[in-house]
Amino acid sequence: MSDTAAAAALLQGFERLKTALSRRIVGQETVIEQIFIAIVAGGHSLLEGVPGLAKTLLVKSLADAMHLSFRRVQFTPDLMPADITGTEIIQEDAQSGRRQLVFQPGPIFTQMLLADEINRTPPKTQAALLEAMQERHVTVGQQTIELPKPFFVLATQNPIEQEGTYPLPEAQKDRFLFLIKVEYPTREQERDIVSRTTGGATESIEPVISAEELSAAQAIARQVPLPDHVMDFVLDLVRSTRPDDPQASAFVKEMLSWGAGPRASQMLVLGGKVRALLRGRTHVTCEDIEALAVPALRHRIVPTFHAEAEGMTVDRIITRIVESVRQANPSPL
């Protein structure tokens, strides 16, 4: 398959995916697109939203539509690392009678893992999951076991109920490509949701994208050209979030105590390449980077106490930084 055909197949697959998900999910078009971009870019996503916004249903529906194996883990304060990664158990051989240690895989051995309410489990268990996300394998004793391919983690957390939770450290949040916020539906969308979920019919979802097509999409996405001026825009944007940078503005020094690292630049570029393909383009533009700046940066910067006291949200800070970088980097004709 040529690169042009592969790019067209990705766009067609995404359109089929949206149609399939609309059988169960009302609205949430931006959320669906951002999750799909993260998946094709080979990254993981953190979903944040209040209870009842169909985050779990959305992830399960995505796995169904992509024909991926799916497991869900409800994170609780008593969950141990072995409950995620697996453990060794003693088994007796029926023929020899000898006992031996046999590895029992945990729920992480799947293609799409939903880590529900990840902030409800202690740091030790969080770290075990995040390490496997980064390394794509699990080490048990002297044995290293590769995770299935493709492998994605979609984690959820409740932003309003923080009592008895263990918030993810900033360094661990950085392992997620996007932090995606799931918002309340509109009035008409909520009417549709109520009508669908209080009736007797349930919609099934047939697979519309195969694992092979997904792997091909991931390969073609990395081949999308990145113009020099877009690379400069990404670097200027990410470096503008660092208050210690000599070029940092007075606004950034006042509002941010910590900025985004190089991984943010990598994620913005990868996400921008996928978004360009979904827009029918074979090159990345500054528009692609601007569109993904908020979900890619909101969990990678730390506001100051002054910013919080002034009611300046992280999203507003990022939007203002993007505007300032855009003015300093006018797009070429």
C-alpha positions as CSV (number, residue, x, y, z in Angstrom):
1,M,0.0,0.0,0.0
2,S,1.4,3.4,-1.0
3,D,1.7,6.2,1.6
4,T,-1.1,8.1,-0.1
5,A,-3.4,5.1,0.1
6,A,-2.4,4.5,3.7
7,A,-3.2,8.1,4.6
8,A,-6.6,7.8,2.9
9,A,-7.3,4.5,4.7
10,L,-6.6,6.2,8.1
11,L,-9.0,9.0,7.3
12,Q,-11.7,6.5,6.2
13,G,-11.1,4.4,9.2
14,F,-11.6,7.3,11.5
15,E,-14.9,8.2,9.8
16,R,-16.1,4.6,10.2
17,L,-15.0,4.8,13.9
18,K,-17.0,7.9,14.6
19,T,-20.0,6.4,12.9
20,A,-19.7,3.3,15.0
21,L,-19.2,5.1,18.3
22,S,-22.3,7.3,17.6
23,R,-24.4,4.2,18.2
24,R,-23.5,4.4,21.9
25,I,-21.8,7.8,22.6
26,V,-23.7,11.1,22.2
27,G,-21.5,14.0,21.3
28,Q,-17.9,14.1,22.7
29,E,-16.5,14.5,19.2
30,T,-13.4,16.4,20.4
31,V,-12.7,13.8,23.1
32,I,-13.0,11.0,20.5
33,E,-10.7,12.7,18.1
34,Q,-8.1,13.4,20.8
35,I,-8.1,9.8,22.0
36,F,-7.8,8.5,18.5
37,I,-4.9,10.9,17.8
38,A,-3.1,9.6,20.9
39,I,-3.7,6.0,19.9
40,V,-2.4,6.4,16.4
41,A,0.6,8.4,17.8
42,G,1.3,5.4,20.1
43,G,0.6,7.2,23.3
44,H,-1.6,6.9,26.4
45,S,-4.3,9.3,27.6
46,L,-5.6,10.5,30.9
47,L,-9.4,11.2,30.9
48,E,-10.6,13.6,33.5
49,G,-14.3,14.3,34.2
50,V,-17.0,14.0,36.8
51,P,-18.9,10.7,37.2
52,G,-21.6,9.8,34.7
53,L,-20.1,11.2,31.6
54,A,-19.6,7.8,29.9
55,K,-15.8,7.7,30.1
56,T,-15.8,4.0,30.8
57,L,-18.4,3.3,28.1
58,L,-16.4,5.3,25.6
59,V,-13.2,3.4,26.2
60,K,-15.0,0.0,26.0
61,S,-16.7,1.1,22.8
62,L,-13.3,2.2,21.3
63,A,-11.9,-1.3,22.0
64,D,-14.9,-2.9,20.4
65,A,-14.7,-0.7,17.3
66,M,-11.0,-1.4,16.9
67,H,-11.2,-5.1,17.6
68,L,-8.7,-4.8,20.4
69,S,-8.7,-7.0,23.6
70,F,-10.0,-5.0,26.5
71,R,-9.6,-5.2,30.3
72,R,-10.8,-2.8,33.0
73,V,-9.3,-2.3,36.4
74,Q,-11.1,-0.4,39.1
75,F,-8.3,1.2,41.2
76,T,-8.8,1.0,44.9
77,P,-6.6,1.9,47.9
78,D,-5.8,-1.8,48.6
79,L,-4.8,-2.6,45.0
80,M,-1.2,-4.0,44.9
81,P,1.3,-3.9,41.9
82,A,0.9,-7.6,41.4
83,D,-2.8,-7.1,40.9
84,I,-2.0,-5.2,37.8
85,T,1.1,-6.8,36.4
86,G,0.6,-10.4,37.5
87,T,2.4,-12.7,39.9
88,E,4.1,-16.0,40.2
89,I,2.2,-18.9,41.7
90,I,3.3,-22.4,42.7
91,Q,2.0,-25.2,40.5
92,E,2.6,-28.9,40.8
93,D,3.4,-30.8,37.6
94,A,0.8,-33.6,37.2
95,Q,3.4,-36.1,35.7
96,S,6.5,-35.4,37.7
97,G,4.9,-34.2,40.9
98,R,7.5,-31.4,41.1
99,R,6.5,-27.9,42.1
100,Q,7.5,-24.9,40.0
101,L,6.8,-21.2,39.8
102,V,4.5,-20.2,37.0
103,F,3.7,-16.6,36.0
104,Q,0.1,-15.7,36.1
105,P,-0.4,-12.6,33.9
106,G,-2.3,-9.7,35.3
107,P,-4.9,-7.5,33.5
108,I,-2.2,-5.3,32.0
109,F,-1.7,-8.1,29.4
110,T,-4.2,-6.7,27.0
111,Q,-4.3,-4.3,24.1
112,M,-6.4,-1.6,25.6
113,L,-6.4,-1.2,29.4
114,L,-8.9,1.1,31.2
115,A,-7.3,2.2,34.5
116,D,-10.5,3.5,36.2
117,E,-10.0,6.2,38.8
118,I,-6.2,5.8,38.8
119,N,-5.8,8.4,41.5
120,R,-7.6,6.1,44.0
121,T,-4.7,3.7,44.3
122,P,-1.4,4.2,46.2
123,P,1.8,5.5,44.5
124,K,3.4,2.0,44.5
125,T,0.7,0.6,42.3
126,Q,0.5,3.7,40.2
127,A,4.3,3.4,39.6
128,A,4.0,-0.2,38.5
129,L,1.4,0.6,35.9
130,L,3.2,3.7,34.6
131,E,6.5,1.8,34.4
132,A,4.9,-0.9,32.2
133,M,3.3,1.9,30.1
134,Q,6.7,3.4,29.4
135,E,8.8,0.2,29.0
136,R,6.0,-1.9,27.3
137,H,7.0,-4.9,29.3
138,V,6.8,-6.5,32.7
139,T,9.7,-7.9,34.7
140,V,9.1,-10.7,37.1
141,G,12.1,-12.2,38.8
142,Q,14.7,-12.8,36.1
143,Q,12.1,-12.9,33.4
144,T,11.0,-10.0,31.1
145,I,7.7,-10.4,29.4
146,E,6.6,-8.2,26.5
147,L,3.1,-6.7,26.6
148,P,0.8,-7.2,23.6
149,K,1.0,-5.0,20.6
150,P,-0.6,-2.5,20.1
151,F,-0.9,-1.5,23.8
152,F,-2.7,1.5,25.1
153,V,-3.7,2.7,28.6
154,L,-6.6,5.0,29.0
155,A,-6.8,6.2,32.6
156,T,-9.6,8.1,34.3
157,Q,-9.7,10.3,37.3
158,N,-12.3,12.3,39.1
159,P,-11.3,16.0,39.4
160,I,-13.8,17.0,42.1
161,E,-13.5,14.3,44.8
162,Q,-10.0,14.4,46.2
163,E,-10.5,13.0,49.7
164,G,-8.8,9.7,50.1
165,T,-7.0,9.9,46.7
166,Y,-3.4,9.8,45.6
167,P,-2.9,12.5,42.9
168,L,-0.4,11.5,40.2
169,P,3.0,13.3,40.5
170,E,3.8,15.6,37.7
171,A,6.6,13.3,36.5
172,Q,4.2,10.4,36.1
173,K,1.5,12.5,34.4
174,D,4.2,13.3,31.8
175,R,4.0,9.7,30.6
176,F,0.5,10.4,29.2
177,L,0.4,12.0,25.8
178,F,-2.8,13.9,26.5
179,L,-4.8,14.9,29.5
180,I,-8.3,15.0,28.0
181,K,-11.1,16.7,29.8
182,V,-14.6,15.3,29.4
183,E,-17.2,18.1,29.7
184,Y,-20.9,18.1,30.4
185,P,-23.2,17.4,27.4
186,T,-25.4,20.1,26.0
187,R,-29.1,20.1,26.8
188,E,-30.1,18.4,23.6
189,Q,-27.3,15.9,23.9
190,E,-28.4,15.1,27.5
191,R,-32.0,14.6,26.2
192,D,-30.7,12.1,23.7
193,I,-28.6,10.3,26.3
194,V,-31.6,9.9,28.6
195,S,-33.8,8.7,25.8
196,R,-31.3,6.1,24.7
197,T,-30.4,4.8,28.1
198,T,-33.8,4.5,29.6
199,G,-35.3,2.4,26.8
200,G,-35.0,-1.3,26.2
201,A,-32.7,-1.4,23.2
202,T,-28.9,-1.6,23.4
203,E,-26.7,-0.8,20.5
204,S,-23.9,-3.2,19.6
205,I,-20.6,-2.1,17.9
206,E,-19.0,-4.1,15.2
207,P,-15.2,-3.8,14.6
208,V,-14.4,-1.1,11.9
209,I,-10.6,-0.9,12.3
210,S,-8.3,-3.9,12.7
211,A,-5.1,-4.1,14.7
212,E,-3.2,-4.4,11.4
213,E,-4.8,-1.2,10.0
214,L,-3.9,0.5,13.3
215,S,-0.3,-0.5,13.0
216,A,-0.1,0.7,9.5
217,A,-1.6,4.0,10.6
218,Q,1.0,4.4,13.3
219,A,3.8,3.8,10.8
220,I,2.5,6.2,8.2
221,A,1.9,8.9,10.8
222,R,5.6,9.0,11.7
223,Q,6.5,9.6,8.0
224,V,4.5,12.8,7.8
225,P,6.9,15.7,7.0
226,L,7.4,18.4,9.6
227,P,8.3,21.8,8.1
228,D,11.0,23.8,9.7
229,H,8.8,26.7,10.7
230,V,6.4,24.3,12.5
231,M,9.3,22.7,14.4
232,D,10.4,26.2,15.5
233,F,6.8,26.9,16.5
234,V,6.7,23.7,18.7
235,L,10.1,24.5,20.3
236,D,9.1,28.1,21.0
237,L,5.8,27.1,22.5
238,V,7.2,24.4,24.8
239,R,10.2,26.5,25.9
240,S,7.9,29.5,26.5
241,T,6.3,27.5,29.4
242,R,9.6,27.3,31.4
243,P,9.9,30.2,33.9
244,D,13.6,29.7,34.2
245,D,14.3,30.1,30.5
246,P,16.0,33.4,29.7
247,Q,13.4,34.1,27.0
248,A,10.4,33.5,29.4
249,S,7.9,36.3,29.5
250,A,7.0,38.1,32.7
251,F,3.5,36.5,32.5
252,V,5.0,33.0,32.5
253,K,7.4,33.8,35.4
254,E,4.5,35.1,37.4
255,M,2.0,32.3,36.6
256,L,4.1,29.1,36.3
257,S,6.5,27.5,38.7
258,W,7.4,24.6,36.4
259,G,7.3,24.2,32.6
260,A,7.0,21.4,30.1
261,G,10.0,19.2,29.3
262,P,11.2,17.9,25.9
263,R,8.6,15.0,25.9
264,A,6.0,17.7,25.4
265,S,7.7,18.7,22.1
266,Q,7.8,15.1,21.0
267,M,4.1,14.5,21.8
268,L,3.0,17.7,20.1
269,V,4.9,16.7,16.9
270,L,3.5,13.2,16.9
271,G,0.0,14.4,17.6
272,G,0.2,17.1,15.0
273,K,1.2,14.5,12.4
274,V,-1.8,12.4,13.1
275,R,-4.1,15.4,13.1
276,A,-2.8,16.5,9.8
277,L,-3.7,13.2,8.2
278,L,-7.2,13.3,9.7
279,R,-7.6,16.7,8.0
280,G,-6.5,15.2,4.7
281,R,-3.1,16.9,4.6
282,T,0.3,15.3,4.2
283,H,2.2,17.9,6.2
284,V,1.9,19.4,9.7
285,T,0.8,23.0,10.1
286,C,1.0,25.4,13.1
287,E,-2.8,25.0,13.3
288,D,-2.4,21.4,14.2
289,I,0.0,22.2,17.0
290,E,-2.3,25.0,18.4
291,A,-5.3,22.6,18.4
292,L,-3.4,20.1,20.5
293,A,-1.5,22.5,22.8
294,V,-4.0,22.4,25.6
295,P,-4.4,18.6,26.0
296,A,-0.7,18.1,25.5
297,L,0.5,20.7,27.9
298,R,-2.1,21.0,30.7
299,H,-0.7,18.2,32.7
300,R,3.0,19.1,32.1
301,I,3.0,22.6,33.7
302,V,2.6,23.7,37.3
303,P,0.9,27.0,38.1
304,T,2.1,29.2,40.9
305,F,0.1,29.9,44.0
306,H,-0.4,33.4,42.7
307,A,-2.0,32.0,39.5
308,E,-4.4,29.8,41.5
309,A,-5.2,32.7,43.8
310,E,-6.1,34.9,40.8
311,G,-8.3,32.1,39.4
312,M,-6.0,31.7,36.4
313,T,-6.6,28.1,35.1
314,V,-3.9,26.1,33.4
315,D,-6.0,26.1,30.2
316,R,-6.1,29.9,30.1
317,I,-2.4,30.1,30.7
318,I,-1.7,27.8,27.8
319,T,-4.1,29.7,25.5
320,R,-2.3,32.9,26.3
321,I,1.1,31.4,25.7
322,V,0.0,30.0,22.4
323,E,-1.3,33.5,21.3
324,S,2.0,35.1,22.2
325,V,4.0,32.5,20.4
326,R,1.7,32.8,17.3
327,Q,2.2,36.6,17.2
328,A,6.0,36.1,17.4
329,N,5.9,33.4,14.7
330,P,3.6,34.5,11.8
331,S,2.9,31.6,9.5
332,P,4.7,31.8,6.2
333,L,2.7,32.3,3.0
